[in-house]
Amino acid sequence: MTDPNKQIPRFLKEEPSDTDIFKGGGHQRTAVALIDFIKSDQDIGIIGLEGDLGSGKSTVVQLVKNSLEKANHDLSAEGADLNSGNMKSDKKAESDEISGERKYQLLTFDLDKHSHSSIRKALIVALHGKIEKLWQDRSSIRRYYFNCILRKQTDSIFRFIKKINPASYESLTAKKIVKYICYKITLILTLIKFDKYHSVGLEKLDNAKFIALGRKLDFQRKTNSEMNWWLLPFAISFAISVKYMLEAVVNVFNTLHIRYSPELEYNFDLENTLTTIAGFSVLIVVLSKYVIDIFRSRNSGKVSVIDLYKKNGRDNIVENVRVDNDIHSFELKKALDEFIDIIPGDTTLVLVIDNIDRVESRLVQEVWSDLNIISSISNAKFKVILPYSEVKLAKALSDEDDDYSITGREYVSKRLPIVFRAPPIITADWRMQFESYWKESIWFIKGYKEVSELIDIWSPGNTPVTPRFLKRLINDIATSYVGCPEEDIHGLCFAFYLLVYKSHRPNVTIYQALALRPELDKSGGSKVVDDGEQELKEWNENLSKTNDLMDRVFKGQVEWPEEVTCINYQANKEISFSELLEKPIAEAINTKDTKSILELSLVIGFDIYFKRVIESFLPEELYDLACDVSAWMDREPAGNWLDKYLPEINYRAANSQREVKLNSFKNMYPLKRAGYTLSYVRVQNEFDDYEFGKKPIDDKAIQHFYDCSVLLDKKPSVIYDPPADFFYEYLWPLRNKLKLWDIESIVMDQSLKKGLFYKLKNSYYMEERIPMDADMIAWFNSKNRIGDKALNDGMFKKIDFLFRDSRGVEFFPNLEVWGKSESTKFLARYFAEFSEEMPDKMKNKWLSALLVHGIISGDLMAQNNKDVESVSVSEPSLWDVIKDEIVGLDFDENYLTFAPLEVIAASVPKTEYNEILIPALVKLFENDRIVELDDSMRDELRTLKVSLNDLDYDCSVLVSKLNELITS
């Protein structure tokens, strides 16, 4: 419902002005020059009127029209009424005939209105309508007809007098008498012949139109008809009936009277009978034809006497008819020739072809070709004015690859040799007119002077300042005012919304406009303009000037953005600014839209609404947003945002009592690494809850607990002494994600070892655990030391562990068959059969394990016997199976730690494999992979040291390490 207290603006119409409203007077001078050229009757049919869109070309045309109509009116007022018989009117008409003044009629043909139909048809219809209107003015046409006859009669008599009596020709009295007599004779002839002349003229006009439009067909028809033979008997019978009809009727009545009267005797002789038949002969002929037609099934028994005179039958017709949907150029020329010929000789029709610069290029080129026809037939009775924008018209006429419209400009200059120009409006003029428009339409809104300044800033590179532009701007301000519930809004806010934001959509958003800076993208560039650095520079300069203007007018007040949002959303300030900032801020936080949050932060009032919005979010969600901002590629705005709003987020985090969601701290890592100060109050509380058992640690909470630990830079106590179940279920499967806890560096005590082996032993049938169990066993093996008795006591009795998957060999040192000779035969056969299929890494591990197994069992070199058909056959030894494979072997020294020290000491001097064992021992000793030595172990090491002295292999490094161990 409309507010009754709200002012109603007066909207401005977009129509040409009847006067030159600008003090410069350029439009009036152009119109006068154009009229003078038309009246000069020069042999140029098409006159150009050039000007930018909205520069006032239509106003110039309107001024020309008004001037010509005024001249026509004055001329008509001075003319004589030919129906008047008084002498005064006669003299006036005579003087008018001698003056020879012309009339001018202007017809505007709007191409834009007919752009979706046939231009040529529309033009012919428009010209026909205008000329028909001229001919419907009977008094004007009568006057023209009278003048033509008078001139012809007077010239003929004067030539005759001059020929027979030259002296009388020079007499003024004689001339006056002759003119008067001719005038009276012409008046009588006009009254007699004018109606026929007028009707013939209109008929010629219609014929020209119908022929051009293809509505009148001129053709010949050939008809072959037959004569009806019934005509002869009908004619004879008709003639006889006329003669004897009366007697026949009398005879019939007399016969009826005698036939039914008992007193009289019937006596009907031959003469009376023939007379009666002759009288009714025509009826007999007609009835005979009727009966015959029935039997022939002709005309359904219906017959007409007319058929006896004119046969209704089939005619063979041959005719040529041409039907065309469009008008060709020669038809257009023919129609125009006819139209111009029909225009009264004292009248000039001025055709204005308007809006040629507003239609498609295809139509422009079509009309341009027709202008050549029009120019060829133009004369004193027909002129054409073509208003156009040179830039638009040249572009439409140019080739697609002609960036500078050179060919189009050449076409324009060739076709339009005479061009008048609608001048641009000078600044002082448009400012005064803008004030006039403002006071006429929206006088109750303040700020037209400031709006003029904003127009100065944004119009040069965007829209020229024209009357159309000014009217449209004021009408847009008026409609925005009517739709806005807020009343006291400054006019500059309306103009800002229209000129800075609306005219640059979709390249600029309302947020960017209110921020008074170009759109940011992820590369830190601008998307407002796409045409190069110069355009971007101009855009930024305009923004800077606009910012200065808004600051000067509103003195830094926050209210003006609120007013702009009211205009945009057509709602009150509270709803509009909430829609502008509150909802977008909340949405940007929810969707982690960094770009939007940075743009919104530039809008005046963001601080207030941001603090209000973040109250509904968890602190961790705000840290997620801050993390995304820190990753923004344009470091400067991101850094400024964090410096300003991260302390507010920290404050919310330190004082929040809301429950923490699992895994919500992970985006605090990047902020911490970047050196930003964060609040860890909620992190510490979460850490303490898990550390002291207030919250259980399960598969869902372990990652969250780890995040707390990392942020606080401290490990929980459970990592230093983990229960076997916790280690097996959570720590080991997640070891790659919990890297900072360094799970693989945990020192295992006896309790952890036994617990883990128990879990491994019971997980044999759990297929999903196979990869992790193999990894864990490999890790155990890497932790084992020479002399460590805890791990190699045969915890796994099933040899099937070896074959659970391709990494089953990791379980070998912990199986019950490890180092037992009864398994050597089977393992040798297995390796010999499947070694070729093993990956290189697993093959190395199998070779390392088999070598150490053979050394411990003592049957590395022993051959195995088997019975083949009751005959004992010797099988290859384990050494025979692996000796060729261990050349260049990447020995896994972990398996060597599962061999007793005394076995190692006895086997190292063996020349067959000492090149493998000696480097492995050096590596183990260097990494302290040996238990704390007792006296017996030192004796074994001394024995090993002595045995090395007899080897040719360089054992100096190993000897040095042995000395260190023995003396430690």
Protein Blocks (a to p, Z undefined) as FASTA:
>chain_A
ZZfkbccdddddddddfbdfbfnlmmmmmmmmmmmmmmnopabfbdcddddehilpmmmm
mmmmmmmmmmmmmmmmmpccfkbcbfklmmmmmmmmmnopacdddddddfklmmmbcfkl
mmmmmmmmmmmmmmmmmmlmmmmmmmmmmmmmmmmmmmmmmmmmmmlmmpmklmmmmmmm
mmmmmmmmmmmmmmmmmmmmmmmmmmmmmmmnopaccddddddddddfklmmmmmmmmmm
mmmmmmmmmmmmmmmmmmmpmkbccdddfklmmmmmmmmmmmmmmmmmmmmmmmnopghl
pacfklmmmccddddddddddddfbdcfklmmmmmmmmmmmpcfkbccddddehklmccf
klmmmmmmmmmmmmmmgcfkbccdddddfklmmmmmpcfklmnommmmmmmmmmmmbccd
dddddfklmmmmmmmmmmmmmmmbghklmmmmmmmmmmmmmcccdfklmmmmmmmmmmmm
mmpmbfblcfklmmmmmmmmmmmcckbcfklmmnopacddfkopafkbcnbjklmmmmmm
mmmmmmmmmmmmnnopaklmmmmmmmmnopafklmmmmmmmmmmmmmmmnopaklmmmmm
mpghklmmmmmmmmmpcfklmmmmmmmmmmpmblmlmmmmmmmmmmmmmmmmmmpcbdcd
ehilmmmmmmmmnopacdfklmmmmmmmmmnopaccdfklmmmmmmmmmmnopacfklmm
ccfklmmmmmmmmmmmmmmnommlpccdfklmmmmmmmmmmmmmmmklmmmmmmmmmmmm
mmpcehiaklmnopalblklmmmpmmlmmmmmmpmkgopaklmmmmmmmmmmmmmmpcfk
lmmmmmmmmmmmmmmnopmmpccdddeehiacddddfklmmmmmmgopacdfklmmmpcf
klmmmmmmpmklmmmmmmmmmmmmmnopaccddfklmmmmmmmmmmmmmpmbdcklmmmm
mmmmmmZZ
